[in-house]
């Protein structure tokens, strides 16, 4: 056996050849070089991600577009948690009505942006004419959160399936 092999002289197994090994940082440098050669500019990607995060915080109303600092991180975090709690409670109530509600239809009579936002999403004062099978239509007025991406689905005059809370016919949830 030579200096580049290891093994036990008392065994008949083939010797194991040693390869030159790299250290942790050598492997990291090699990986970074391969990423750069493949067109991956890590600094540019990090900057783009930072800009996207800043824009999302601005759109949600948490900051002016700057990243939170140590001075305002607690305030921003508290507002995010408060928005989460509002949207969670709102969603749970809608899901409850969807599960237990009587089926019917509604026509959107009006939709007025209240100017309020939660996590950047607008709230609308909505009016619906609700019809349940075998009953006369009646008007429901309620505040709804309507995500920007869904606004087109809530046009005045549009017809939707609806579920109505059996305990309170003024509580409805659109099912379509």
DADA-V626950 format. One record per residue. N is the residue number from 1. RES is the residue in three letters. SS is DSSP state (H for helix, E for strand, L for the rest). NEAR is the number of other C-alpha atoms within 10 Angstrom. D_LAST is the distance of its C-alpha to the last C-alpha in whole Angstrom. Layout:
N | RES | SS | NEAR | D_LAST
N | RES | SS | NEAR | D_LAST
//
This chain:
1 | UNK | L | 12 | 78
2 | UNK | L | 7 | 77
3 | UNK | L | 7 | 76
4 | UNK | L | 11 | 73
5 | UNK | E | 12 | 72
6 | UNK | E | 13 | 72
7 | UNK | L | 13 | 72
8 | UNK | L | 11 | 75
9 | UNK | L | 9 | 78
10 | UNK | L | 6 | 79
11 | UNK | L | 8 | 76
12 | UNK | L | 8 | 76
13 | UNK | L | 9 | 72
14 | UNK | L | 11 | 71
15 | UNK | L | 15 | 71
16 | UNK | E | 12 | 68
17 | UNK | E | 13 | 68
18 | UNK | L | 10 | 67
19 | UNK | L | 8 | 65
20 | UNK | L | 6 | 65
21 | UNK | L | 8 | 62
22 | UNK | L | 10 | 60
23 | UNK | L | 7 | 59
24 | UNK | H | 9 | 55
25 | UNK | H | 9 | 56
26 | UNK | H | 11 | 57
27 | UNK | H | 12 | 54
28 | UNK | H | 12 | 52
29 | UNK | H | 11 | 54
30 | UNK | H | 13 | 54
31 | UNK | H | 12 | 50
32 | UNK | H | 15 | 49
33 | UNK | H | 13 | 52
34 | UNK | H | 12 | 50
35 | UNK | H | 13 | 46
36 | UNK | H | 12 | 48
37 | UNK | H | 10 | 50
38 | UNK | L | 9 | 46
39 | UNK | L | 9 | 45
40 | UNK | L | 13 | 43
41 | UNK | L | 12 | 44
42 | UNK | H | 12 | 44
43 | UNK | H | 9 | 44
44 | UNK | H | 10 | 42
45 | UNK | H | 11 | 39
46 | UNK | H | 11 | 40
47 | UNK | H | 11 | 40
48 | UNK | H | 12 | 37
49 | UNK | H | 12 | 35
50 | UNK | H | 14 | 37
51 | UNK | H | 15 | 36
52 | UNK | H | 13 | 32
53 | UNK | H | 15 | 32
54 | UNK | H | 18 | 34
55 | UNK | H | 17 | 31
56 | UNK | H | 16 | 28
57 | UNK | H | 21 | 30
58 | UNK | H | 17 | 31
59 | UNK | H | 15 | 27
60 | UNK | L | 17 | 26
61 | UNK | L | 18 | 29
62 | UNK | L | 22 | 31
63 | UNK | L | 16 | 34
64 | UNK | L | 13 | 35
65 | UNK | L | 17 | 35
66 | UNK | L | 14 | 38
67 | UNK | L | 18 | 38
68 | UNK | L | 17 | 38
69 | UNK | L | 9 | 42
70 | UNK | L | 8 | 44
71 | UNK | L | 8 | 44
72 | UNK | L | 12 | 40
73 | UNK | H | 12 | 39
74 | UNK | H | 12 | 38
75 | UNK | H | 13 | 37
76 | UNK | H | 18 | 34
77 | UNK | H | 13 | 33
78 | UNK | H | 13 | 33
79 | UNK | H | 16 | 31
80 | UNK | H | 18 | 29
81 | UNK | H | 13 | 29
82 | UNK | H | 14 | 28
83 | UNK | H | 17 | 25
84 | UNK | H | 14 | 24
85 | UNK | H | 12 | 24
86 | UNK | H | 13 | 22
87 | UNK | H | 15 | 19
88 | UNK | H | 12 | 20
89 | UNK | H | 12 | 20
90 | UNK | H | 13 | 17
91 | UNK | H | 13 | 15
92 | UNK | H | 11 | 17
93 | UNK | H | 15 | 16
94 | UNK | H | 19 | 13
95 | UNK | H | 14 | 13
96 | UNK | H | 13 | 16
97 | UNK | H | 21 | 13
98 | UNK | H | 19 | 11
99 | UNK | H | 13 | 14
100 | UNK | H | 13 | 16
101 | UNK | L | 21 | 14
102 | UNK | E | 16 | 14
103 | UNK | E | 18 | 11
104 | UNK | E | 18 | 11
105 | UNK | E | 20 | 10
106 | UNK | E | 24 | 10
107 | UNK | E | 21 | 12
108 | UNK | E | 19 | 12
109 | UNK | E | 17 | 16
110 | UNK | E | 16 | 17
111 | UNK | E | 20 | 17
112 | UNK | E | 11 | 20
113 | UNK | E | 15 | 21
114 | UNK | E | 14 | 23
115 | UNK | E | 10 | 25
116 | UNK | E | 11 | 24
117 | UNK | E | 16 | 23
118 | UNK | E | 19 | 22
119 | UNK | L | 20 | 23
120 | UNK | L | 17 | 23
121 | UNK | E | 16 | 20
122 | UNK | E | 17 | 19
123 | UNK | E | 19 | 18
124 | UNK | E | 18 | 18
125 | UNK | E | 15 | 19
126 | UNK | E | 20 | 16
127 | UNK | E | 20 | 16
128 | UNK | E | 24 | 14
129 | UNK | E | 18 | 15
130 | UNK | E | 25 | 14
131 | UNK | E | 19 | 15
132 | UNK | E | 17 | 15
133 | UNK | L | 10 | 17
134 | UNK | L | 6 | 21
135 | UNK | L | 9 | 21
136 | UNK | L | 9 | 21
137 | UNK | L | 15 | 18
138 | UNK | E | 13 | 19
139 | UNK | E | 15 | 18
140 | UNK | E | 17 | 17
141 | UNK | E | 16 | 18
142 | UNK | E | 13 | 17
143 | UNK | E | 14 | 17
144 | UNK | E | 17 | 14
145 | UNK | E | 19 | 15
146 | UNK | E | 17 | 13
147 | UNK | L | 13 | 15
148 | UNK | H | 10 | 17
149 | UNK | H | 8 | 15
150 | UNK | H | 9 | 12
151 | UNK | H | 11 | 13
152 | UNK | H | 11 | 13
153 | UNK | H | 12 | 9
154 | UNK | H | 16 | 10
155 | UNK | L | 14 | 13
156 | UNK | L | 15 | 15
157 | UNK | L | 13 | 14
158 | UNK | L | 13 | 11
159 | UNK | E | 19 | 9
160 | UNK | E | 19 | 6
161 | UNK | E | 15 | 5
162 | UNK | E | 23 | 7
163 | UNK | E | 27 | 10
164 | UNK | E | 24 | 13
165 | UNK | L | 20 | 16
166 | UNK | L | 13 | 19
167 | UNK | L | 9 | 22
168 | UNK | L | 9 | 20
169 | UNK | L | 16 | 18
170 | UNK | L | 15 | 18
171 | UNK | L | 17 | 16
172 | UNK | E | 26 | 12
173 | UNK | E | 22 | 9
174 | UNK | E | 17 | 6
175 | UNK | L | 15 | 4
176 | UNK | L | 10 | 0
//
